């Protein structure tokens, strides 16, 4: 067995909840009972309206890529420190957003590095993506002759990994949206601004002006993070933000940042010196994708969507070498430590730490 304990299963904690636990690829959400929400709002003085629903959001150390969860040898079914790295980076950017006067976010408290207490938000059904460089799927399509992306025209003559003149906003759908003539009913499909404007209700926008607002917040957030990473000689290549509505204490609906921002999972971050030397060194999950491509027996299984059943079987049965998982850990914890300005400590037993804090300090363990 590995000497590290990772938090790989995060949907079975003994937290008192109402309803089922919602578990995504990396995070699990425990909706608190109305009584516990009300009690914590009063006890902790959270600045949210009375009656706001709260949830415990627990991040795991699981790692997903190519729409699958991957595991390592020796019981290392996650990347040591990955969860703490993602939460620390996102919380750092949210703090800087607050100082800069940008929109707020859904976090009301951080009991433990693996845990956020969040308020309920009505999610906008758009993955808000900003790109400063042409790489990844955009480059692959461009190389095949595609010049229009999400309603935007790209010029001729671009090269792989080139910096673009402007930050491009290239949204995609969040979840499957049915019944729209110009939008295929599949998750994570590219859309244009016009698609959103023509179907505000389907994308859960309250007004056309809020489409302007989300683009403004995406651009402002991207610019802030990019400038901060420049100070570390790191390049903010592209990223995905998510937005939602909450009710303010004055009863007004307000658009805020939700989920995570600027993390190595939701963004590409390149090493600046390597880029100037003509090389790409990934300080984000893209590096793990490349490790997978180089390690699995047949990389086409990962790249060919028509082979999804084979890919799922591969992810279920294939164990990555422990050295690979530790290399990914070094990438995540390393870039996170740089960003937050201090060395991150990987907890010895994250699961038990989380349970103890939520029990003793929050009274939420049954």
C-alpha positions, 0 to 999 in steps of 0.5 A: 500500500502507498504511504499516503492516505488520499480522500478518494471516496467523499460521498459517504461521510456521516454528515447530517443531510436532507436528501441524497448526496450529490457526487460529481467526478471530484466533489460531493455536495451534502445539503444540510437540513433547514435546521442546521442551515439556520443554526449555522447562519446564526451561530457563525454570522454568515452574511446571507439572507435568513432561510438560505440553504447551505451545503457542505462541499467536500473535494476528493483527491480523485483525478478525472481525464477523458471523462473517466476516473483514474487510479494508481497502483498500491491503493493510490486511488487519487493524487495526494494533495490534489484536493487541498491544492484545488481548494486552496487555489480557488479560495485564493483567487476568490479572495483576490476577486473580492478585494478587486471588487468583482462579483462574490462567490458561493463560499460562506466558510472554509472549515478545512482545506478539503471542505467548503460550506456553500450557499445554494445558487441557481446555476447558469447553464453555460460553461464560461470558457476564456482562451488567450492561446490557441491550443488543445481542441481549438488548435486541433480543429483549426489545423483541420481548417476550421476558422469559426469558433462559437460565432467568432472568426479566427484569422489565417496563419495562426500557429500551435500554442500562439498567443491570441490578440484578444482573450476569446470567450468560447462558451459551451453548454453545461449539461444537456439542453433539449429543444433548441434548434441550433444547439445539439442536445449533448453536454459540453457542446460549443455555443455562440453568444447568439445561441444564449441571447436567443434562449435566455430561459433555457440557459437560465439567464434572467436578462440579456444584460446578464449575458453582458455581465457574465462575459464581463466577470469572466474577462475581469477574472481571467485578466486578474488571474493572468496578471497574478500568474505573470508575477510568478512567470506562469502563463494563464492559457485558458480557463473555465468559470461557472456562474449562478444567481443568489438572493442578496440580503436586500432580496435582489438576485445577483450573479456570482462566481460558483464552483472553482476558478483558476485551478489546475483542473479548470485551466491550462497553466504553462511555465513561462521560461519553458514557453519562451524557450519553445517548449510547453511545460504544463502546470495543470491537468493537461500534463496528466492527460499527456502522461495518460496518453504516453502510458496506456497501451493504446492512446487512440482509446483516449482520443476516439469518442467512438471507443468510449466503452473501451475507454471506460473499461480501460480506466476501470482496470488500468492502474497507473504506476505510483511514480506517475501519481506522485509526479502529478501530485508534485505538479498540483501541490507545486503550482498551488504552493506557488500561487498561494505563497506558502507550502501546502501540507498534505494531511496524514488522514484527510477523511478523519480530519474532516469528520472531526472538524465538522463534528466538534466545530459545526455539530453536523456529524450524526 
